[in-house]
Amino acid sequence: MTDVQLNVGLQVIGGHAFRDCTALRSVTIPSTVTELGQSAFHGCSSLSEAIFRGGERLLEQEFFARGLFSRERGLLNQGKLDNILYDEDGGFPFRECPLSAVKISISWAVSERMARLTSECKVSVEERIRNLPCLELMQDGNVLAGFPLVRREPDNEAEDDFDGEDGDSFIQDTNLATARSVYEVLQLIAFHELKESSILIELAVWKSKINVDRAGADCRVAIPGPAKSLIMEYCGFTGFLRPAMEGA
């Protein structure tokens, strides 16, 4: 086996399940998996790619809910990620693998919004993703965010790690590099959405004009709240523009 894509519905990858599978290069883990058993991928000497689907559970949802106000915010939900990556004894399932980063799908937050853009705008966003560090656009349209795997060598005088091998390994967003890349993509998507929404709002305002007897008068009726909500929801701004909408 060189490329393993596990089925949705799987909840646990048992201990030593793929141990010493030296041909394995890539593994895709579905969103339903909640536990990786002890040494599940230990000794997979060719394994350089681990993809986690369903990034909603592994990433901070507040980052996406705040939209353009997420600058300098962390993206990883470290607690939930650690619960999956480490067993009850703190063992890391990818020991003795050449894995340098873990990739987490952010397609639910990016691809769905991109699908609503015009073809020209979509190409613009895809090009930005390809040129940003820590992001990857796959052939099937999925977008992955990469987080570096940091290895800390054990203390030679007190080396008590599992099997006496490499030291602790953990996933982190070094200097928020991945978060900044995701922010740039969301910012560009919002820019294109704003262009579309401005046309929609202009149309709504034009439709709300009323004619009065006085010559030259241009009176406008406020856009109904439900209409504004629908426009903002369509454009993906409902979360962080709600206060402004309610106070308008």
N, C-alpha and C positions, 0 to 999 in steps of 0.2 A: 504494500500500500504506500502510495506517495502523496495522495491528496484525499483527505477524509472530510466529508461534510455530514455531520451527524444530524439525524432527523429531529424536527420539532416535536416536542412531547417527552423527549428524554430528560430525566431530572438529575440523575447521578451517573458520573463516569467513575467506575470502580477503581479501587487501588490497583496499581500496576497494570491497568488495562492495556496500555500501549507501550509498556516498558521495553526498551531495547529494540524498538521498531526502527531500525537504522535507515530504512528507505523513506520514512515519512518526512515530507517536506512542509506540508501545510495541513492545518486542522481548523475546521469551522465549527464553532460551538453554538448551538441554538439558544434562544432567549429563555427556554424552559429549564435549562440546566442550573441547578442551585448548589451543586457540590462537585468538586474534583477530588477524587480519592488520592490517598497517599502515593506519591511517586507514579501518578497516572501516566506521565510521559517521560519518566526518568530514562536517561540514556538514549533518547531519540537523537542521534548525532547529526542528523540532517534537518531537523525541525527548525526552520527559521521564521515560520509565520503561524501565529495563533490569532484567529479572528473570532470575536465575540459578537453575536447578533443581539439585537434588542438592547441598545445602549441606554434606553430609558431607565433601566434599573441600576446601571453602573455609573451614570453621569448625573450631575446636579441639575435637577429640573429647573431650579431657580435661575440658572444661567440662561436657559432658553426662554423662560417666562418673562425675564426682564428685557429681552430683545436688545435694543441699542444701548441699554444702560448696563450691559454686562462687562464693559471694559475692565480689565484687571481683576476679574473674578475667576476663581478656580473652577475647573470643569469636572474633575473626578469626584465621584462619591467614594472616598477611600474606604469607608467602613463596609459598604456592600461589596466592593471589589475584593477586599481582603477576605470576606466571608466565603467567597467562591474560590479564591486562589490558594488559600492556605487551609490545611486540615487542622484538627483540634490540637495537634502537637506543634503547630506552626511550620509544618513541612511544606515545601514548595514543590508543586507537581512537575515542573519543567527543569529539574536539575540535570546537569550535563547535557544541555541542549544549546545550540548556537543562537538561540532566540535573543534578539536584541531589543524587541519592542512588542507590545501587545496592541492589536488593532481592535477598535470598538466601533460598531456601526452607528452612524448618526443620521442614517437615511430618513428616519421618521421626521426629523427636524429640518432636513435640507431638501431631500429629493421631492417630497410631497409639495413643498412650496415652489421648487423649480418647475415642476410639472405644470403649474398654472401660468408660467411666464410665456411670453412670445418666444418663437424659435430663436430670434436674434439675441434676446436677453438671456435665454438659457445657455446659448453658446458662450456668451460673455462670462457667465458664472462658472461654467465648466472649465474654461481656460484659466480663470483665477484659481480654482481648486488645484489644477495641475501644477501651477507655479508656486503654490504655498507649501512651506515645510510642514511635515507631520500629517498631511492629508493625502488621501488616495481615492481617485475616482475609478471604480471598477467597470468592466465592460458591460455589466448588467445594469449600470446606473447607480449602484449602491455607493455611498460615500463612507470612507473609513477614517477615523481619527487615530493616529498612532501615539502611543505613550511609551517612553523609553523604559527598558528594564535595567535597573541599577543593581549591580552586584557588589556586596560588601564582603571582603575577604575575612575569614575567621581569624581570631586571635590564635597565633601559633602556640601560645602557652596554655590556652584553654580551649582547644579545638574539640567541641562536643557536638558538632552538627551531625545530622543523619548520615551514616556511612562515612563520616569524616571527609565529605567532599566540599564543594565550594560553599562560601559563606551565604549569609542571608541575601535574598533577592527580593526586590520590591518594585512596584510600578509607581512612577511619579511623573508629573508634568513639569519637567525642568524649566524653571523661569517662566512658567505659564506659556511656553511656546505653542503648544497645541491649542490652548484656549484662545490665544491671540489669532491664530489662523482661522479657527472656527468663527470667531467674532468678525473677522474681515469678510468671510463668506456671507454671514448673516447680514452684515452691513450692506454688501453689494446687492443681495436679494431684496432687502428693504428699499434700496434706492430704486430698483426697477419696479417694485410694487407701488412705491409712491408715485412714480410717473403714471402708472395705470390708474391709481386711485384718484389722482388729481383730475384726470379726464372724467372719471365717474362722478366725482363731487361737482365738477363744473357742469356736467349734464344735469345732475340733480338740482343744482341751483337754478339753472336755466329753465328747467321744467317747473320750478316753483314760483317763477315770476307771475305776477298778476297785473292786469291792465287796469288802470284807474282813469277817471274822466279827465284829471288834470294833465295837460300836455307836458310831455317830457318827464313825467314822474316815473321813477323806477323802484317800485316797492317789491320787496321779496318776502316770501313766507319762509319761516324757519323750517329746515329739513326735519321731518318727524324723527323722533328718537329711534324707532325700530328700523327706519331706513338707514340712519347713520350706523347703527349697530351692525346691520347686514353688510354695509360697505367695509367697515373696519374688520369684520370677521373674515370677509373675502380676502382682504389684503394682509391678514395675519397680524393686525395691530391691536386686537381686542385687549390683550393682557396688559400692555403698558400704556395704552392710550385711554383706558376706561375712565380714569379720573378726569381727564380733559373733556371726554365726551359727556360725562355726567354734569360737568360744570358749564358746558357750552350753552 
